């Protein structure tokens, strides 16, 4: 089981969740390799499609883990710019503010800073990914009946990290020359959620213009 590690002396939101590894030699690992190979072709619409004969739950699981790892890494590059002072609320532009609740530990949504919110969010996602009853890594262990609704909630929340980075921290992304990396990752994410209808359009509203711009060339 992957546990969050805390760097001594740094605040918890500077902590990166460890990369969630898919076990080598497993079927999910093969699927991940397939995904990486098709991504290399440059055709993202094709790359997100369910490979022939594969289980949709498994495909969604493998890609959800991959997006978690990508967002973890992207956010990791800009944490110095995302502080309690710079981002006292978790927002995606002036019209969108997010309050945190996970339904178990925090039932009533709380207003918190962006670094705190993202720390809660990434820890929560990691706990879901580590739960073998939700994300079974062993061959032949079935996915639970509620798997797709859990995956949709994870992806909806991961989208908010992209939205926050784009709205509040795009300047440092450009300075760090991470712009192409961020755009490619986000475009892949959007094509994936569109292909399987995993995030409600209203949830995507904070980045609607960008989504149209990134996806219009590939219709």
N, C-alpha and C positions, 0 to 999 in steps of 0.2 A: 504494500500500500504506500502510495506517495504521500508524504506529509509535508506541510508547508515548512520551509525553513526560515529562520529569522536571522538577518545579518546583525551581528552584535552592534549595538549602538545606533542603528538606523531605525527610523520610524517604520511601523509595520507596512504602511502603504508603499514603501520603497522596495518592499520584498517582492521578489518575483516568485510566483508559484513555479515550482519545478516543472520542467517539460513533462507532459504526460506521454509516456512511451507505450507504443503498441508492441506487444511481444513479438520478437523476430520468429519467423517460422510459422506464425499463426496465419489463419486465413485472412484475418483483418490486416495483417502486415502485407500480405500479397495484394489486397485491395488498395492499401495506401500506396504501394509501389505502382500499381496500375494508374491510380489517380495522378501521381507525380509524373509518370510517363506521358499521360495524355495532356497534362498541363503544359508539358514541354513543347507540345505541338503548336501551342499558341492559340488554339481554338477553344476558348473557355466554354462556349455553349455545348460543344461536344464533350468536353472534359467532365462536365458535371452530370451528364446523363448516366442513368443506372446501367452498369455493364450487363450484357446478356446473361441471363440465368442467375443473377445475383439477388440476394434478399435486400429489399428496400431498407429495412430497419438497420441491417448491418452497414449498408452504404452510408446511411445518414449518421450512424454512430462513428464510423471511421472519419468522416469529414468533419463532424462536430469536434472531435478530439483535435483534428488538424487545425481547425479555425481557432480553437482555444489556445493552442500553442503559438499560432501566428500572432494573435491579438496580444497575448502575453508578452511576446517579444517586441512587437511594435510599441505597445504602451511603455514597456521597459526602457525604450530609447528616450522617452520624453518625461519621465517621472520628475526630473529636476525642475521642470517647468510647471508641473501640476502639483501645486502645494495648497495647504490650508488657506494661505493668504491669497494666492492667485485665483483659486477656484473654491470659494466658500460654499457654493452649492454645486450640485451635479447638474450641468445643463448642456444643451445642444443648441446654442443660440438663445436669443432673448425670449423666444416663445415656448421653449421646451425645457422643463425642469423635472428631474426624476427624484423621487423619494424612495428609500429602500425598505423593502419588506421581503422576507423569504417564506412567510407563512408558518414557520415553525418556531424559530428563536425570536424573530421580530415579526409580530403579526400585524401591528399597526404601522403603516409607513412612516419612516422617520426622515426628517430633512437632515442631510449631512453633506460635508464637503465632497468634492469630486474624488480626491485620493482615498477618502474613507469609503465612499460608495463603491469605487472600483475594487478596493480591497475586499469588501463584503462580497461583491459580485463574483470576483474571480475565485475566492475561497469557496463560495457556494457552488459554483460550477465544478470546481475541482472535486468537491465532495460527491457531487452527482456522478462524475466520470469514474470516481474510485469505487462506486457502489456496484459490486458484482451482480446484484439483483436487477439493477437498472441497465448497466453497460457490461453484459457478460463478455469476458475475454476468452472463455474456453469454448472450443468447438462443440456444437450440439446443445449448449445451454440456451434455452429459448429467451427471447426478449420479452419483457413484461407487456401486458395488454396496454398499459398507459405510456409505453415508451415514446410514442410519437408526440404525445402532449408534453412530456418532459423535455424532449429534444426541442420542440417549438419554443418552450419557455427559455431554455438555455440560449438558443440562437437569438431570440428577441432581446435578451439581456446583453449578449455579446455585441449586438448591433449598437447598443447605446455607448459602448466604449469607442467604437469607430466614430459615432456621431460626435462625441465629446472631443476626440482628437481633431477631427476636421474643423469643428466650430471654434474651439478654444486654443488649439495648439498647432495650427497649420504652419505658422511662421517658423517655429523650431524644426518642424518636419522638413521644411525646405532647406533651412540652414544645415541640417544634418544629412542632406541629400538622400532622404528616405522617401521622398514624394512618390517616385515610380513604384517602389516597393509597397507603400501604403495603398496606392491606387490599384495595383494589380491584386493585392490581397483582398481589398474591398470589392473589386469587380467580381472576383472569383466567388466571394461570399454571396453577393447579390444574385449572380447567375444561379448559384446553388439553391438559395431559398426561393427564387422565382420558379425554378424547374419543378420543385416539389411543393410549392405553395405553403411555405413554412412560417412566413411572417406576414401578418395582416398589413395591408397597404398603409393604414393609418399610422402604424408603428414606424413606418419608413419615412413618414412625412418630413422629419428634420433634414433629411438628405435627398429629398425628392429630385431637386434640380440636378444634383451631381449624378444621381442614379440614371436620370434620363440622358445626361451627357455621356456617361461611361458606357451605357448599354445601347445607345442609338446607332453606333457604328456596327453593331453586331446583330442587327435584327435579321 
